[in-house]
């Protein structure tokens, strides 16, 4: 479905004429759909990308977002030149093994991500020319026009309409908002199903991290 088709569904469900909306606008509907798209991708980790991070001699820390805009979570890393897997770890483990880990030379064998952006590796290359192949989950590209298509699989596009209805009705609050909480529940149920599929696939691939298990109490 295109963004325009989803917008039309959202506006009809909140009682608007898509050709001449009054209380809710097409722009508000698109903003709500984009918010739902971001939440869907954050809940399911469904958008997976692999890129290359150039390493610098004698450098242990790197800002990931400078190279990978939209990165949400690192799933796996390898040394590009050798294909050797780099294992996830924690800074306290690095310290426990070697108090001088930040100056140890060699190809990286371990990494840690602090927060969303800061990557730590050990050992660190003694010279330029090395790089890491980073597989990561990313945020979706924002929908900016009616012809744009959400990046998630088409069978889940209708869940964005559910989220859009829920998000728009929040503007009114009270009973009108309460009436559409079921739409939000539908959105979460669909996201949970797809997150389970993605989790199974990533576990089979041996990724370092897996999407959260989503279960809604009913």
C-alpha atoms as a printed R data frame, in Angstrom:
    type eleno elety resid chain resno       x       y      z
1   ATOM     1    CA   UNK     A     1   0.000   0.000  0.000
2   ATOM     2    CA   UNK     A     2   1.077   3.568 -0.582
3   ATOM     3    CA   UNK     A     3   1.108   6.201  2.140
4   ATOM     4    CA   UNK     A     4  -1.826   7.864  0.367
5   ATOM     5    CA   UNK     A     5  -3.914   4.709  0.575
6   ATOM     6    CA   UNK     A     6  -3.150   4.313  4.280
7   ATOM     7    CA   UNK     A     7  -3.943   7.991  4.924
8   ATOM     8    CA   UNK     A     8  -7.320   7.542  3.225
9   ATOM     9    CA   UNK     A     9  -8.140   4.550  5.425
10  ATOM    10    CA   UNK     A    10  -7.156   6.428  8.576
11  ATOM    11    CA   UNK     A    11  -9.220   9.504  7.711
12  ATOM    12    CA   UNK     A    12 -12.304   7.454  6.846
13  ATOM    13    CA   UNK     A    13 -12.060   5.541 10.116
14  ATOM    14    CA   UNK     A    14 -11.978   8.766 12.156
15  ATOM    15    CA   UNK     A    15 -15.027  10.096 10.317
16  ATOM    16    CA   UNK     A    16 -13.366  12.407  7.787
17  ATOM    17    CA   UNK     A    17 -13.895  12.782  4.063
18  ATOM    18    CA   UNK     A    18 -10.373  12.131  2.676
19  ATOM    19    CA   UNK     A    19 -11.049  14.567 -0.174
20  ATOM    20    CA   UNK     A    20 -11.940  17.420  2.211
21  ATOM    21    CA   UNK     A    21 -10.914  16.621  5.811
22  ATOM    22    CA   UNK     A    22 -11.900  19.151  8.474
23  ATOM    23    CA   UNK     A    23 -10.868  18.247 12.013
24  ATOM    24    CA   UNK     A    24  -8.077  15.828 11.147
25  ATOM    25    CA   UNK     A    25  -5.810  16.656  8.215
26  ATOM    26    CA   UNK     A    26  -3.925  14.424  5.814
27  ATOM    27    CA   UNK     A    27  -0.676  15.830  7.234
28  ATOM    28    CA   UNK     A    28  -1.663  14.770 10.754
29  ATOM    29    CA   UNK     A    29  -2.574  11.330  9.461
30  ATOM    30    CA   UNK     A    30   0.785  10.973  7.704
31  ATOM    31    CA   UNK     A    31   2.637  12.052 10.846
32  ATOM    32    CA   UNK     A    32   0.746   9.414 12.832
33  ATOM    33    CA   UNK     A    33   1.527   6.739 10.235
34  ATOM    34    CA   UNK     A    34   5.224   7.641 10.323
35  ATOM    35    CA   UNK     A    35   5.191   7.403 14.111
36  ATOM    36    CA   UNK     A    36   3.581   3.970 13.865
37  ATOM    37    CA   UNK     A    37   6.143   2.895 11.271
38  ATOM    38    CA   UNK     A    38   9.010   3.880 13.573
39  ATOM    39    CA   UNK     A    39   7.435   2.052 16.503
40  ATOM    40    CA   UNK     A    40   6.817  -1.052 14.386
41  ATOM    41    CA   UNK     A    41  10.463  -1.191 13.306
42  ATOM    42    CA   UNK     A    42  11.699  -0.573 16.849
43  ATOM    43    CA   UNK     A    43   9.492  -3.356 18.218
44  ATOM    44    CA   UNK     A    44  10.305  -5.911 15.522
45  ATOM    45    CA   UNK     A    45  13.856  -5.066 14.344
46  ATOM    46    CA   UNK     A    46  12.605  -5.897 10.872
47  ATOM    47    CA   UNK     A    47  14.854  -3.578  8.827
48  ATOM    48    CA   UNK     A    48  18.293  -5.156  8.613
49  ATOM    49    CA   UNK     A    49  21.293  -3.603  6.848
50  ATOM    50    CA   UNK     A    50  25.000  -4.411  6.568
51  ATOM    51    CA   UNK     A    51  27.627  -1.709  6.147
52  ATOM    52    CA   UNK     A    52  31.358  -1.133  6.560
53  ATOM    53    CA   UNK     A    53  33.012   0.832  9.350
54  ATOM    54    CA   UNK     A    54  36.541   1.966  8.542
55  ATOM    55    CA   UNK     A    55  38.908   1.519 11.480
56  ATOM    56    CA   UNK     A    56  41.626   4.006 12.356
57  ATOM    57    CA   UNK     A    57  45.055   3.074 13.683
58  ATOM    58    CA   UNK     A    58  45.359   3.134 17.494
59  ATOM    59    CA   UNK     A    59  41.673   4.022 17.963
60  ATOM    60    CA   UNK     A    60  39.431   2.045 20.320
61  ATOM    61    CA   UNK     A    61  36.193   4.066 20.174
62  ATOM    62    CA   UNK     A    62  33.956   4.990 17.215
63  ATOM    63    CA   UNK     A    63  30.691   6.893 16.761
64  ATOM    64    CA   UNK     A    64  28.409   4.536 14.838
65  ATOM    65    CA   UNK     A    65  25.733   7.029 13.820
66  ATOM    66    CA   UNK     A    66  28.287   9.045 11.857
67  ATOM    67    CA   UNK     A    67  28.653   6.045  9.520
68  ATOM    68    CA   UNK     A    68  25.260   4.348  9.933
69  ATOM    69    CA   UNK     A    69  22.457   6.959 10.210
70  ATOM    70    CA   UNK     A    70  19.283   5.437 11.579
71  ATOM    71    CA   UNK     A    71  21.072   2.618 13.426
72  ATOM    72    CA   UNK     A    72  18.986   1.154 16.248
73  ATOM    73    CA   UNK     A    73  20.981  -1.878 17.399
74  ATOM    74    CA   UNK     A    74  24.080  -3.776 16.290
75  ATOM    75    CA   UNK     A    75  23.286  -7.405 15.446
76  ATOM    76    CA   UNK     A    76  26.658  -8.810 14.361
77  ATOM    77    CA   UNK     A    77  30.173  -7.644 13.465
78  ATOM    78    CA   UNK     A    78  33.043  -9.201 11.519
79  ATOM    79    CA   UNK     A    79  36.522  -8.087 10.544
80  ATOM    80    CA   UNK     A    80  36.022  -7.270  6.863
81  ATOM    81    CA   UNK     A    81  39.499  -8.271  5.750
82  ATOM    82    CA   UNK     A    82  39.397 -11.721  7.343
83  ATOM    83    CA   UNK     A    83  35.700 -12.489  7.911
84  ATOM    84    CA   UNK     A    84  36.457 -13.367 11.546
85  ATOM    85    CA   UNK     A    85  33.508 -12.795 13.894
86  ATOM    86    CA   UNK     A    86  33.933 -10.107 16.569
87  ATOM    87    CA   UNK     A    87  32.286 -11.178 19.834
88  ATOM    88    CA   UNK     A    88  29.995  -8.954 21.911
89  ATOM    89    CA   UNK     A    89  31.262  -8.115 25.375
90  ATOM    90    CA   UNK     A    90  31.261  -5.520 28.147
91  ATOM    91    CA   UNK     A    91  33.830  -2.921 29.113
92  ATOM    92    CA   UNK     A    92  34.157  -4.454 32.580
93  ATOM    93    CA   UNK     A    93  35.069  -7.771 30.951
94  ATOM    94    CA   UNK     A    94  37.699  -6.046 28.819
95  ATOM    95    CA   UNK     A    95  39.139  -4.447 31.963
96  ATOM    96    CA   UNK     A    96  39.105  -7.745 33.842
97  ATOM    97    CA   UNK     A    97  41.087  -9.516 31.114
98  ATOM    98    CA   UNK     A    98  43.535  -6.724 30.402
99  ATOM    99    CA   UNK     A    99  43.698  -3.379 32.172
100 ATOM   100    CA   UNK     A   100  45.532  -2.010 29.121
101 ATOM   101    CA   UNK     A   101  42.953  -3.216 26.587
102 ATOM   102    CA   UNK     A   102  42.554   0.266 25.095
103 ATOM   103    CA   UNK     A   103  46.132   0.185 23.842
104 ATOM   104    CA   UNK     A   104  46.428  -3.512 22.914
105 ATOM   105    CA   UNK     A   105  47.288  -3.836 19.170
106 ATOM   106    CA   UNK     A   106  45.777  -6.328 16.717
107 ATOM   107    CA   UNK     A   107  42.610  -7.200 14.829
108 ATOM   108    CA   UNK     A   108  39.462  -6.698 16.947
109 ATOM   109    CA   UNK     A   109  38.147  -9.786 18.713
110 ATOM   110    CA   UNK     A   110  35.557  -8.156 21.022
111 ATOM   111    CA   UNK     A   111  33.224  -5.166 20.934
112 ATOM   112    CA   UNK     A   112  30.736  -3.340 23.100
113 ATOM   113    CA   UNK     A   113  28.163  -0.683 22.230
114 ATOM   114    CA   UNK     A   114  27.572   1.988 24.832
115 ATOM   115    CA   UNK     A   115  24.123   3.503 24.478
116 ATOM   116    CA   UNK     A   116  23.061   3.860 20.867
117 ATOM   117    CA   UNK     A   117  26.158   5.342 19.300
118 ATOM   118    CA   UNK     A   118  29.525   4.595 20.895
119 ATOM   119    CA   UNK     A   119  31.362   1.446 19.782
120 ATOM   120    CA   UNK     A   120  34.358   0.113 21.711
121 ATOM   121    CA   UNK     A   121  36.692  -2.511 20.217
122 ATOM   122    CA   UNK     A   122  39.632  -4.480 21.493
123 ATOM   123    CA   UNK     A   123  42.340  -5.006 20.366
124 ATOM   124    CA   UNK     A   124  42.730  -1.925 18.163
125 ATOM   125    CA   UNK     A   125  44.481  -1.949 14.759
126 ATOM   126    CA   UNK     A   126  48.097  -0.840 14.780
127 ATOM   127    CA   UNK     A   127  47.724   0.641 11.277
128 ATOM   128    CA   UNK     A   128  45.009   1.973  8.976
129 ATOM   129    CA   UNK     A   129  43.375  -0.264  6.382
130 ATOM   130    CA   UNK     A   130  41.228  -2.507  8.577
131 ATOM   131    CA   UNK     A   131  37.438  -2.295  8.708
132 ATOM   132    CA   UNK     A   132  34.433  -3.926 10.347
133 ATOM   133    CA   UNK     A   133  31.417  -5.379  8.557
134 ATOM   134    CA   UNK     A   134  28.505  -4.346 10.765
135 ATOM   135    CA   UNK     A   135  25.048  -5.879 10.475
136 ATOM   136    CA   UNK     A   136  22.469  -3.755 12.242
137 ATOM   137    CA   UNK     A   137  18.812  -2.963 12.658
138 ATOM   138    CA   UNK     A   138  17.856   0.512 11.443
139 ATOM   139    CA   UNK     A   139  14.996   2.976 11.569
140 ATOM   140    CA   UNK     A   140  12.719   3.310  8.520
141 ATOM   141    CA   UNK     A   141  12.896   6.052  5.937
142 ATOM   142    CA   UNK     A   142  10.255   8.660  6.701
143 ATOM   143    CA   UNK     A   143   7.250   8.726  4.357
144 ATOM   144    CA   UNK     A   144   7.154  12.199  2.824
145 ATOM   145    CA   UNK     A   145   4.490  11.904  0.135
146 ATOM   146    CA   UNK     A   146   1.385   9.947 -0.769
147 ATOM   147    CA   UNK     A   147   3.232   7.865 -3.378
148 ATOM   148    CA   UNK     A   148   5.791   6.582 -0.859
149 ATOM   149    CA   UNK     A   149   5.562   2.994  0.377
150 ATOM   150    CA   UNK     A   150   6.382   1.848  3.941
151 ATOM   151    CA   UNK     A   151   9.490  -0.331  4.080
152 ATOM   152    CA   UNK     A   152   7.868  -3.037  6.174
153 ATOM   153    CA   UNK     A   153   6.245  -6.037  4.382
154 ATOM   154    CA   UNK     A   154   2.965  -5.121  2.713
155 ATOM   155    CA   UNK     A   155   0.928  -7.562  4.772
156 ATOM   156    CA   UNK     A   156   1.634  -5.362  7.810
157 ATOM   157    CA   UNK     A   157   0.716  -2.022  6.218
158 ATOM   158    CA   UNK     A   158  -2.824  -2.136  7.593
159 ATOM   159    CA   UNK     A   159  -1.402  -2.175 11.107
160 ATOM   160    CA   UNK     A   160  -0.114   1.336 10.399
161 ATOM   161    CA   UNK     A   161  -3.710   2.413  9.774
162 ATOM   162    CA   UNK     A   162  -4.642   0.965 13.178
163 ATOM   163    CA   UNK     A   163  -1.869   2.972 14.805
164 ATOM   164    CA   UNK     A   164  -2.830   6.090 12.867
165 ATOM   165    CA   UNK     A   165  -6.439   5.928 14.083
166 ATOM   166    CA   UNK     A   166  -5.297   5.403 17.668
167 ATOM   167    CA   UNK     A   167  -2.802   8.265 17.465
168 ATOM   168    CA   UNK     A   168  -5.245  10.753 15.941
169 ATOM   169    CA   UNK     A   169  -7.993   9.999 18.440
170 ATOM   170    CA   UNK     A   170  -5.544  10.866 21.230
171 ATOM   171    CA   UNK     A   171  -6.109  14.467 20.123
172 ATOM   172    CA   UNK     A   172  -9.680  14.237 21.435
173 ATOM   173    CA   UNK     A   173  -9.015  12.136 24.524
174 ATOM   174    CA   UNK     A   174 -11.778  10.847 26.760
175 ATOM   175    CA   UNK     A   175 -14.358   8.464 25.382
176 ATOM   176    CA   UNK     A   176 -13.329   8.920 21.740
177 ATOM   177    CA   UNK     A   177  -9.784   7.900 22.582
178 ATOM   178    CA   UNK     A   178 -10.955   4.950 24.694
179 ATOM   179    CA   UNK     A   179 -12.997   3.669 21.747
180 ATOM   180    CA   UNK     A   180  -9.874   3.126 19.625
181 ATOM   181    CA   UNK     A   181  -7.620   1.464 22.190
182 ATOM   182    CA   UNK     A   182  -8.531  -1.782 20.471
183 ATOM   183    CA   UNK     A   183  -6.852  -0.491 17.316
184 ATOM   184    CA   UNK     A   184  -3.659   0.029 19.269
185 ATOM   185    CA   UNK     A   185  -4.018  -3.484 20.643
186 ATOM   186    CA   UNK     A   186  -4.306  -4.805 17.086
187 ATOM   187    CA   UNK     A   187  -1.141  -2.926 16.150
188 ATOM   188    CA   UNK     A   188   0.763  -4.440 19.080
189 ATOM   189    CA   UNK     A   189  -0.533  -7.941 18.321
190 ATOM   190    CA   UNK     A   190   0.624  -7.726 14.700
191 ATOM   191    CA   UNK     A   191   4.002  -6.334 15.748
192 ATOM   192    CA   UNK     A   192   4.344  -9.175 18.248
193 ATOM   193    CA   UNK     A   193   3.691 -11.816 15.608
194 ATOM   194    CA   UNK     A   194   6.244 -10.366 13.219
195 ATOM   195    CA   UNK     A   195   8.792  -9.797 16.000
196 ATOM   196    CA   UNK     A   196   8.507 -13.504 16.801
197 ATOM   197    CA   UNK     A   197   9.288 -14.401 13.217
198 ATOM   198    CA   UNK     A   198  12.258 -12.031 13.107
199 ATOM   199    CA   UNK     A   199  13.489 -13.345 16.455
200 ATOM   200    CA   UNK     A   200  13.422 -16.940 15.222
201 ATOM   201    CA   UNK     A   201  15.280 -16.034 12.020
202 ATOM   202    CA   UNK     A   202  17.955 -14.033 13.879
203 ATOM   203    CA   UNK     A   203  18.429 -16.774 16.462
204 ATOM   204    CA   UNK     A   204  18.990 -19.291 13.651
205 ATOM   205    CA   UNK     A   205  21.559 -16.923 12.119
206 ATOM   206    CA   UNK     A   206  23.392 -16.679 15.446
207 ATOM   207    CA   UNK     A   207  23.061 -12.919 15.842
208 ATOM   208    CA   UNK     A   208  24.430 -11.270 18.963
209 ATOM   209    CA   UNK     A   209  21.094  -9.725 19.945
210 ATOM   210    CA   UNK     A   210  17.446 -10.617 19.386
211 ATOM   211    CA   UNK     A   211  14.249  -8.542 19.297
212 ATOM   212    CA   UNK     A   212  12.256  -8.425 22.540
213 ATOM   213    CA   UNK     A   213   9.506 -10.952 23.059
214 ATOM   214    CA   UNK     A   214   6.198  -9.129 22.837
215 ATOM   215    CA   UNK     A   215   3.187 -10.504 24.675
216 ATOM   216    CA   UNK     A   216   0.124  -8.434 25.446
217 ATOM   217    CA   UNK     A   217  -2.112  -9.256 28.396
218 ATOM   218    CA   UNK     A   218  -5.702  -9.394 27.228
